[in-house]
Structures are given as structure tokens and as C-alpha cells.
Amino acid sequence: MSAHDYVIVGAGSAGCVLANRLSEDPTCRVLLIEAGGKDRSPNIKIPAAFPNQFHTKLDWDYSTDPEPFVDQRRMYVPRGKSLGGSSSMNAMLYVRGRPLDYELWQAQGAPGWGWDDVLPYFMKSENNARGASEFHGAGGPVEVAEQRSPRRICRDILEACVAAGIPRAVDYNGPEQDGVAPFQVFQKNGQRWSTADAYLRPAMRRGNLEVVTGALVQNLELDGDRVTGVRYARGKRTEIARADREVVLCAGALGSPQLLMLSGIGHPDELRAAGVQPRHELPGVGRNLQDHPFITALYEVSDTDTLYQADKPKHLLEWGLRRSGKLTSTVAEVNAFVRTRPGLPAADIQFHMGAAYFDDHGAEEFDGHAIVLGPVLVSPKARGQVWLNSGDPADKVRLVTNSLSEPEDMQSMVAGLRLAREIAASDPLRSKIVREIKPGPDATEDADLEADIRQRLMLLYHPCGTCRMSDSEELAVVDSQLRVHGLQGLRVADASIMPIVPGGNTNAPTIMIAEKAADLIREHAPVPAG
Ligand SMILES: Cc1cc2nc3c(=O)[nH]c(=O)nc-3n(C[C@H](O)[C@H](O)[C@H](O)COP(=O)(O)OP(=O)(O)OC[C@H]3O[C@@H](n4cnc5c(N)ncnc54)[C@H](O)[C@@H]3O)c2cc1C
């Protein structure tokens, strides 16, 4: 048994932030436990190589149950499993979501999480290449860069968006999100900048932070309603780490609810069905699962400056010597937030656009030069769930997203594909298009596009919401201080606490959550037990 003040479970986007911030106090002993290993793989460091991590030991490699509204297909859900977690696997796109998202969080029982409250945490974390301003920070640990070597055709995509009526966005991370702009990226000098780079490595020099890798946390240790530590397996050994102050779960939107349920915290009937003895009734655990569904419109192009054969030795050499060239690409290079019909309070579609063929998560190959114009549904109405498959901690959870359960969601996706066609038909992109590969010229009616969407829909790697935060909602799991309802000594601080998925990618919001969690924990640091 080891004893620490704080035990943090999961060294992902959130866990690395907390490990750093909580160990800033030299009198605090902090333990960070991670199931994955070190983050040395070139497929982590080289930006364009991130899909090479899929289905490897760097990936938890989840799939949904057959999804009822997308032809009963199982949908792939990759999750990072190394230091940095999903921030070591993700596509590095820096997007915060819109002020409205955080106002909705606050309105649903999370005081202190409105836009004015969270903006300082986005800014604190950031070292933005554009420098400090009313909306951006400089000098923070997270490097936010402009793309180092963008593809030529991506300029044409951007101009075509403008020609198709989408305004240029000055700063999609500022007060006005709508419009088209190049993505800003989590990179430093053309290399991925994960939260392990930003927060963990600098903190590992401190004597009061211990990091254990290759260790699967199996459950929480409880004494009545107080969480006293965690049990974890490392190789053949099982150990208990005692937390004199708190355990902080940062195991992500699938891992955190799994650990609560494995510890008997959840819906009693569902726990019993998985063979787990209920200890604390909290029926919201695992509910409210959300993710962003997306579809890709794919075009063959005459321009040769694409990511086709980007893994050739000359490109590897360029990246190796200068950290420049095609391999610095995040695949999606151009972002656009658009409203596809009047009367919407904010964009319903976010386009991810780039110079690559991207279908089936990059697994499907195309022998030639191509671009992708990918509409993503920003505010899905569907809600899904995560359950235990069994009481075995090594067993993957079951999940379903119910994507496209709501007709309005499908309506936006169809409109997104139609808008993709308008962009492709606009100058200066039009002259570079050889042909539409998918959905393909035969898909002309709404019914054709809907069928194509059901067949090819993917999830954009943003699962969240499964330990929902609220002081008042019935199915809340944590309160607005991120404390698990009804228990002492336990918080959750990661993407699982998001009440509603933000309108944008989820890494920056997760870092913001962890930055704020660190302040909440330090302000209310309980007296050590015993
Ligand atoms: C392929 C991909 C592309 C993405 N692209 C983008 C993007 O471009 N921009 C963006 O903003 N967002 C992106 N995201 C989403 C973003 O990275 C995530 O929302 C964010 O990383 C979630 O952070 P987290 O801390 O909640 O979870 P994670 O970062 O997943 O961290 C959870 C950690 O807990 C560990 N863990 C889990 N269970 C246990 C256990 N039982 N014991 C010990 N350790 C455990 C995991 O190994 C992991 O390290 C992408 C994600 C993926 C996977």
C-alpha cells in the first residue's frame, strides 16, 4: 500500500493537467496512474501519422453495440492509451466551442461554468502563436500554433467556401464562431504537443509527483461513503494506493463511468446484471453519452499537393530534419462552422476539410489524389449510454450513441453534404475537381444521401457526458465542484462531466475542465483523513 494526498486515475488530456497543477504545492504528494505506457512512438509525434495508432496497443479500440439508426452498424471509438491519453492520439485541432455551450452548462445546474467563468481557464492553459489578447493567452503550457506547412489546395478549399457564401472567420475560438478559417493546432515546431508534453514532463522533475504506467485501476476503495483510494493491477501484482485527500478520476468518458460502476456506483439493477454488488445508487452513471457524428464528401482532384503517399521516405526525411512538410498536417486543415437553415441559435454543422482521402477512419485506401469535405453534426440531440459488460475490470464497456435518432440531426447532415457539393462546385476549387467519389453522382435525392449517411457515418472521437455535472439535474453524477454526489473524497474531472457536448472538438474544453478542477480542489482541499 502506498499513501498520497491525491491519486489521479488516467494520464490523459485531463489527468496530466491535474498532475501538474496539484503537484505545484510541494507539500502535496500526488500519484498519477496510467494503464498505457510511454508516449515515444513516432505515430504519436508525427502529426499526420495519428491514424496509424488505430487498433494498436496505443488504442483502447472500442466499438459501439449495433447502432439502431445507422443500419445496425457497430461504430469504431478509438481512445488513446499512453501518457497523454487521447491528447497523444488526437488530430490536434484547437477548438473551444462557443460561449453558448457553456451558458447552457451553467443553465443546467452548473454555476461557475458559464463562458465568463471558463474563458480564463482556456487562456491560462494557452501559449497561442497569435499572442495574448482579450480572448487568448500567452505563456501557458499548451502550444497553440498555426499550421506549419499547409497544403496548397486547402487555400482553394477556403476560398471556395467563401465563394459558396460562408464568411471568413476572424477567430473561431472567440465570441463569433461562424465562418471558415484554417485550424489552429496543438503543435510545437511541427510536432504534436500533447498534455504529456505540456504539463506532465515538466512536472515529473518534482519529487512529490509519482507516475505509474502500465497499471490498470480496477476499482475504488470505499469506507462507508468515503473513497479512500484505488486498487490497481500492474503485471501480476495488485496494489492499493491510498488517497489521504481525494481520488480524482480522469479516465475519460468511457473509463471513468466504468470505474464508478466496477466500484458499485451506478444504477443498482444494471450493476447487478453485470454481477457487481451495488454500493451507492447513482442512476446517471454512464448515461447521457454524446459524440459528434460525421460523414465525408470525397473528391478526386488534379492537384498533387495532397497527403497521398505522404509516408514516402522523402517526406519522412523532411519531417525528421526540419519538422516541416506534409507530415505536419493534421489531415483536416480547414474549419468552417455553418448554419444550414435559418432560425438556428448557432452553427449546426462544422466542416473538417483537408487534402486527403478519409473514409472508414482512414482505413479505406484510394489510389490517387483526393480531398475531403466532412460535415460534422455540432449539437447532436441523440443521447446514448455506457454499461458494464461484466464485473471484470479488463473487460471493455458496452456503449451505444443512438446517433441520428432525431430527424433534425439527419436533416442537418443531409444539408451538410449538399453544402459540400456547393463548395466543390465553387471557384477556385471547381477547376481542380476530377470527380465526386463519395457519396457519388448517383446520390441526388435526399433519400439517397440519407442512405449513404447511414452506411458510412463515423463518430468524431468526442465521447463525453457520461458522468454529467449538475447541482440539480436528476441524472447528474458530479456537482458543479466535480464531487461525486453522495460520496466523500472523490471527484471526476475529464470529458465525462460535460453536460452537453461543446460545439467543437473536445480536447481544449477537457484541458479547461482540468485547469478549473485543480483550482476547485485546491480551494476546498479537505483535511487529510486519519
Ligand atoms: C483519434 C482522435 C482524434 C481526436 N481529435 C481531436 C482534435 O483534433 N481536437 C480535439 O479537440 N479533440 C480531439 N479528440 C478528442 C480529445 O482528444 C478528447 O476529448 C480528450 O483527449 C479527452 O480527454 P480525457 O482526459 O477525458 O480522456 P483521455 O485523454 O482519453 O484520458 C483517459 C486516460 O485514462 C487512462 N485510463 C482509462 N481507464 C483507466 C484505468 N482503468 N486505469 C488506468 N488508466 C486508465 C487512459 O489510458 C487515458 O490515458 C480526438 C480524440 C481521438 C481519439
The ligand as an ORCA input file, in Angstrom:
! r2SCAN-3c Opt
* xyz 0 1
  C      -8.439      9.853    -32.845
  C      -8.875     11.037    -32.060
  C      -8.894     12.295    -32.672
  C      -9.304     13.411    -31.947
  N      -9.140     14.645    -32.497
  C      -9.334     15.748    -31.736
  C      -8.963     17.020    -32.196
  O      -8.391     17.164    -33.274
  N      -9.215     18.087    -31.402
  C      -9.821     17.960    -30.191
  O     -10.070     18.975    -29.545
  N     -10.179     16.751    -29.719
  C      -9.899     15.642    -30.436
  N     -10.167     14.408    -29.934
  C     -10.858     14.311    -28.643
  C      -9.974     14.648    -27.444
  O      -8.661     14.164    -27.633
  C     -10.622     14.047    -26.191
  O     -11.897     14.629    -25.995
  C      -9.810     14.287    -24.927
  O      -8.499     13.823    -25.102
  C     -10.470     13.569    -23.741
  O      -9.663     13.724    -22.615
  P      -9.916     12.865    -21.296
  O      -8.921     13.335    -20.312
  O     -11.349     12.931    -20.952
  O      -9.638     11.347    -21.721
  P      -8.311     10.672    -22.288
  O      -7.377     11.700    -22.837
  O      -8.747      9.574    -23.180
  O      -7.596     10.102    -20.989
  C      -8.025      8.996    -20.256
  C      -6.779      8.286    -19.744
  O      -7.143      7.359    -18.747
  C      -6.472      6.141    -18.963
  N      -7.303      5.119    -18.354
  C      -8.570      4.771    -18.679
  N      -9.016      3.800    -17.874
  C      -8.022      3.529    -16.996
  C      -7.875      2.611    -15.926
  N      -8.862      1.774    -15.565
  N      -6.700      2.594    -15.243
  C      -5.671      3.435    -15.577
  N      -5.761      4.315    -16.595
  C      -6.926      4.363    -17.304
  C      -6.372      6.065    -20.473
  O      -5.367      5.166    -20.907
  C      -6.068      7.507    -20.841
  O      -4.686      7.784    -20.802
  C      -9.769     13.267    -30.618
  C      -9.732     12.005    -29.997
  C      -9.279     10.904    -30.695
  C      -9.228      9.566    -30.012
*
